[in-house]
Amino acid sequence: MAIISITNVVISVKGDDIMKIGISLATLSMLFSGVVSGTSTDNYGEESKIAETGISKEYFEDMVQRDKELMQRVEDELKLDLQNRNGGIDLKTVNASQGEVGEIWVSTSGQSSGVAFVGHAAIISTSTLYTIEAYAKDFSPRKVGGVQYYYNDWASRDINRIRLGNRVSSLSKRKGAAEWAEAQVGKPYFIDPTNKYRTDKFYCSQLVWNAWRSQGNDIDYIRWDQAVTPAELVKSDATIALWSDLSR
């Protein structure tokens, strides 16, 4: 696997741009390794990978913190946006359904591999009873690694979660994205932050991103880098929150 080395990066920009650049560097770094307190690296590589990137542990931890801040910012902004759009109604009591074909579920906490970026992502299959998700084996609810079908119980899960749609969408596009994801079932789990376009192995949000890319929709937030995280799917200007429960 190709290795990217990022050292001594100094960036001087204003406002929101610093968060975008910081998170992008964070995703490149943190996806290489699970060397963070309380995480496991058994499913995606040896602990030495963080050292191979050339990034110090301190710099790495700073990047991970920026990613956590992005997810927190996403939650805060989304709560306000949804309340404004719905006259102050708490959306967790409205439209709490499994969702429609091709729609996206994102959790704002937890992980799918033990690696240090926050959250998990799934896409609803052509049967709304199921989702297609990519997990590392030890983190899979079924203890099966890679891309698999899962029962779509997202609406009732005891986690902060968001259901996303695409701003440019149609039934044909939604079915196409779901069918593309279904065709990947059985492929292994792997995090490659140097190539989000690869389709032989997947991590959770990369699977979802590629499914919608197959329909001509780029739903990444930081489009110029090579990693895509759950927070970026929510923050993207190509997606829209349809429902959420962010009460935890």
N, C-alpha and C positions, 0 to 999 in steps of 0.2 A: 504493500500500500504506500502511496506517495505520502511524504511527510512535509508539512509546511512549518517553517520556522518563523516566528514573529517575536522579535526582541526589541526592547527599548523604543517602543512606539510612542511618539509624542504627537498629539493632535490638538490643534487649536481651532475650534469652531464655536458657533453660538447655539444656545438653546437646545432644541430638539435634536439637532444633527449630531451632537455629541453622544446622545443616547443611542442613535442608530448605529454610529460607527463603533461605539463601545460594545454594544450587544453583538454586532457582527463578529468582532474579534473574539468576543467571549464564546460564541458558538463554535468558531473554528478551534478554539483551545479546549473547551470543556468536553466536546464530543470525542476527543482523542483518549480521554481517560476517565476512570471512576475514582481517582485518588482524592476523594473528598470524604470527610468524616461520616461514617455510617453507610457508605456505599460499597457495592461489590463489583469486582471487575471480572468475575468468573466467566461471564457470557460473551464478552466482546474483546478480550485481549488482556495481556499482561500489564501489571502495574507500571512497568517501566515506560509505557507509551508517553506519559506526560513529560518525562525527561527527554525523550527523543524529539519532542517538538521544539526544544530549545527555550521553552518558557519556564521561568522560575515558578516554584510552588506558590509564592506570594502573589506574583502577577496573575497566575492562573486563578487563585482564589478571588482576587479583585474582579476579574472578568465574570466569574460565576455569580458574584454578588450583583453585578450589573444586570445579568440575565434575570435574577430574581426580582430586581427592581422593575424591570420591564413588565414582567407578569403582574406584579402588584399594580403598576400603573394601568395596565390593560384592564384589570378588575375595577379599579376606581373609576376610570373613564367610562367603562361599559355600564356600570351601575347608574351613573348620572345620565348617560345617553338613553338607556332603556326607560328610565323613569320619565324623561322628557318626552319621549316618543309615545308613551302610553299613559299620559296624564297622571303620573305618580303611582300607577298600579304596580304592585310587586309581581313581576312576571313569573315567579316560581309557582304562583297559583293559577296562571293562565296558560293555556295551550301546552300543558305538560304531557306531551305525547312522545311516542318513539321517534317521530320525525318521518321525513319522506325519503324516498330513494335518492341516493347521492349526496344527501346532506351530511354535515360533518359534526361530530361530537368532539369537544375538547374539555379535558379536566385541567383545572388551574393549579392543582397540587398533585403530589405523587410523581411516580416515574414509571417508565416501561422497561428500564434496563438497569437501574442503579447508577447510571451516569448522571452527571450533575445538572442537566437542564431540566426545567420544571414542567410538569404536566404530561399529558398523554393525548393522542388524537386517534380518531377512528372515522371510518366512512360507512354510511348505511348502505347495505347491499340491495340487490334488486328485489329481495323480500325484506320488508322493513322489520321483520322479526329478528333479523341478524345484522351484525356489523362485520366489517373486515378490519382487522387490527394486527399490528406487528409488535410482538413482545420478545424480549429475551426470556429463555425458558424459566428461570427462577422467579420471574415477575409475572408470568402468565397466569391468569386465573385457572387455566386448564393444565398448567405446567407443561405446555408444549411450546417450544420456541418457534419463531418465524411468523410468517403471515398465515393467519387462520380465521375461520369464522367464529364469532362469539354471539351468544344470545344478546339481543339488544335490550338491556335493562337500564340503559343510561338515564332514562327519565326518573327512575326511582333510586339511583345510586346515592349513597350518603357522602357525597363529595361536592365541592364547588364545580359546576360544569356549565358549558355553553353549547347551544346548538347553532351552527352556522349555516347560512346559505351563501350562494354566490350572487353578486350583484348583476352579473350578466349570466343568465341561466335560462333553461327551458327543460321540459320533461326529457327531451332527446339528449341534452347534455348531461342531465343528472343520471339517466340510465347508462349513458356511455361511460361516465366516470365510475359508476358502480361496477359495471361489467369489466372494465379495465382492472379494477382492484381485485375482483373475483378471479381473474385470470392469473393473479400473482400468488394465490393461495398455495401454500406448500414451500414457497421460497424462504430461505433462511433470514434470520435477523442479523443485521450488521450496521454499524455506524461508520460511515465514510464522509467526514466533513469536507473532503476535497472534491467530491463529485456528487451533487444531489441528483444528477441526471441518470445515474446508474440504475438498472432495473433487474439486476440479478440477485440483489440482496437489499433489504430495506430496514429502516427504523420507522417509528410510528408516523411522525409528521411528514417524513419524506415520501412514504407510501401514499398518503392522502394528497400531498402536493402533486406527485406524479400522476395520480388518477385524474385530477382536474386539469393538469397540463395536457393530458391526452385529448382533452376537449377544447384546447386553445386558451385556457384560463390559467394565468400565473397568479397564484394566491399567496405568494411569499411576500413578506413585508420588506425585507432587505434583499432586493432582487439581484444585486451584483455579486453577492458572495455565494459560497458553495454549500451552505448549510441552511436548513429550514427547521424552525422549532415550533412547538405548539403555540407559544405566545405570539410568534410572527404570523401564524395563520389567523389568529383573532385580530391582530393589529393591522393586517393587510387592508388596503383600500379596495380590494377586489371581493372581500367577504362582508357579510352583514349578520349581526347577531339576531336570531329569530326567537330565542328563548334562553333563559338562564336561571340558575339558582346559585347565587354567590353569597349565601347567608352564613357560611361556615368560616 
